[in-house]
């Protein structure tokens, strides 16, 4: 497998993850929050932390891809 194919695969995976993260955020935005239900609040908080971790991972990966592209085309 050559490096351009590997980079394309990585970029496709990052785009897929970003799309999936965006979809789940849109789906969850219609839900109402019951502040008296501690278990629901805990679950919502855990989802938010999980999404934050995925967004940070995608950001770091995209940053690496951009650096590689800048080096390649300079």
Phi, psi and omega in degrees: 000129181275168185291327180293323177293319178297317179296320179296318178297316180296317179297319178296319179296318180296316179298319178298315181296318180296319179295317179296319179297317179295321180295316182292327178293317179296320180295319183282343185291340180277348182283140175273150180257127176262106185286354178268348181263097185298320180297319178294319178298318179297316179296316178298318178297317179297321176296318180296318178296319179297314178297321179298318178297319180293319179296318178297319179297314180297319179300312180298318180295316178297323178298318178296317180297317180297317178299318179296319180293321178297316178297320183293321185260005176262000000 
